[in-house]
Amino acid sequence: MKIPASYFYKGIILVSVAVIAWSVHYLYGILGGYEKVTVYEIEGTSRVVIGKSFIGRQTDPTIERYFSECREMISSHSVNGTLSLISYLNDTLDANEVDFFIGIAIEGEMAEVPQGFRVKEMESGKRLAVYLAMHPMVRPSPADVRHKLFEKGRELGLSTSNFIYELHYPDNSMVVEAWIE
């Protein structure tokens, strides 16, 4: 009995789909996509951050220019610190607009502030933090992380501040914090 050609082609398609599905599953796992996102309650801190403010459309190239400028200062060792982003939760902005302070959390002492940069001295009590070590392609969205932080704050009966603080490390890992008021 001869097997119809249509069965043969359906079999090839089925095997191909299975191989592709397994490959995507494997790649997603390798990139850290299955890592659980856990919110931790940690002690307070104080930070000195130098940077630039930006309020406007979230697609504005100025944002990337500010990030690139800060990355360059860190990689050239003209400033010793960690790339930072402070996202203010501003209700007066449109849905596609953001209120950012893009800069560098200073580690140690700094003699002078680069031209065009502002200094923010920040101090917190307790903080809620999420550590994200997975690849940016499979990392949860900022809105999902923010939601987890605020949900944990509500669970613990804590009042969170009106901003989200992010520390971006050279290995593509990051820490996202909600500071407690």
PyMOL commands that set and color helices and strands:
alter all, ss='L'
color gray80, all
select helices_A, chain A and resi 5-30+61-75+142-156
alter helices_A, ss='H'
color red, helices_A
select strands_A, chain A and resi 39-42+46-57+81-88+97-106+118-123+127-132+160-168+174-180
alter strands_A, ss='S'
color yellow, strands_A
deselect
rebuild
show_as cartoon
